[in-house]
């Protein structure tokens, strides 16, 4: 289980896939909860609220980790340099 968490923590693609599958699971639970009457259960509503909290924080963390990685790698600067190299545009003196 620890290796799975490490993979999720290091790779935003895996984090996004895991979040997507867990979201599909909760979407599938909507008709099940309506048919079984779980919607009226405080326990189910609490679990749903906790999942919403975890999913939103997970999505926030994944986005922040990508931004941190991009800041370290200076992707925007590299793109500008390559554009300047491959075109006849001149870099702004700013």
C-alpha positions as CSV (number, residue, x, y, z in Angstrom):
1,X,0.0,0.0,0.0
2,X,2.9,2.3,0.7
3,X,4.3,1.9,-2.8
4,X,0.9,2.9,-4.2
5,X,0.8,6.0,-2.1
6,X,4.3,6.9,-3.1
7,X,3.4,6.5,-6.8
8,X,0.3,8.7,-6.3
9,X,2.3,11.3,-4.4
10,X,5.1,11.6,-7.1
11,X,3.0,11.4,-10.3
12,X,0.1,13.7,-10.8
13,X,-1.2,11.5,-13.7
14,X,-1.7,8.6,-11.3
15,X,-3.3,10.9,-8.7
16,X,-5.7,12.1,-11.4
17,X,-6.6,8.6,-12.5
18,X,-7.2,7.5,-8.9
19,X,-9.4,10.5,-8.2
20,X,-11.3,9.8,-11.4
21,X,-12.0,6.2,-10.5
22,X,-13.0,7.1,-7.0
23,X,-15.3,9.8,-8.4
24,X,-16.9,7.2,-10.7
25,X,-17.4,4.9,-7.7
26,X,-19.3,7.7,-5.9
27,X,-21.3,8.5,-9.0
28,X,-22.3,4.8,-9.2
29,X,-23.3,5.0,-5.6
30,X,-26.0,7.7,-6.3
31,X,-28.6,5.3,-7.8
32,X,-27.7,2.6,-5.2
33,X,-28.2,5.0,-2.3
34,X,-31.5,6.2,-3.7
35,X,-32.8,2.7,-4.2
36,X,-31.6,1.4,-0.8
37,X,-32.6,4.6,1.1
38,X,-29.1,5.3,2.2
39,X,-29.7,9.0,1.3
40,X,-31.7,9.3,4.5
41,X,-28.8,7.9,6.6
42,X,-26.7,10.3,8.5
43,X,-23.8,7.9,8.2
44,X,-24.0,7.9,4.4
45,X,-24.3,11.7,4.2
46,X,-21.3,12.0,6.6
47,X,-19.2,9.6,4.4
48,X,-20.2,11.6,1.3
49,X,-19.2,14.8,3.0
50,X,-15.8,13.3,4.1
51,X,-15.2,12.1,0.5
52,X,-15.9,15.6,-0.9
53,X,-13.4,17.0,1.6
54,X,-10.8,14.4,0.7
55,X,-11.3,14.7,-3.0
56,X,-11.1,18.5,-3.0
57,X,-7.9,18.5,-0.9
58,X,-6.5,15.8,-3.2
59,X,-7.2,17.8,-6.3
60,X,-5.8,20.9,-4.7
61,X,-2.6,19.0,-3.7
62,X,-2.2,17.6,-7.2
63,X,-2.5,21.0,-8.8
64,X,-0.1,22.5,-6.3
65,X,2.5,19.8,-6.8
66,X,2.3,20.3,-10.6
67,X,2.8,24.1,-10.1
68,X,5.8,23.5,-7.8
69,X,7.4,21.1,-10.3
70,X,6.8,23.6,-13.2
71,X,8.4,26.4,-11.1
72,X,11.4,24.3,-10.4
73,X,11.8,23.3,-14.1
74,X,11.1,26.8,-15.4
75,X,9.0,25.3,-18.3
76,X,7.7,28.7,-19.4
77,X,11.2,30.1,-19.7
78,X,12.3,27.1,-21.7
79,X,9.4,27.5,-24.1
80,X,10.2,31.1,-24.7
81,X,13.9,30.4,-25.3
82,X,13.0,27.7,-27.9
83,X,10.5,29.9,-29.6
84,X,13.2,32.6,-29.9
85,X,15.7,30.1,-31.2
86,X,13.4,28.7,-33.8
87,X,11.9,31.9,-35.1
88,X,13.2,35.2,-36.3
89,X,11.6,37.0,-33.4
90,X,13.8,39.0,-31.1
91,X,13.6,38.8,-27.3
92,X,12.1,41.9,-25.6
93,X,14.7,44.0,-23.8
94,X,12.7,44.0,-20.6
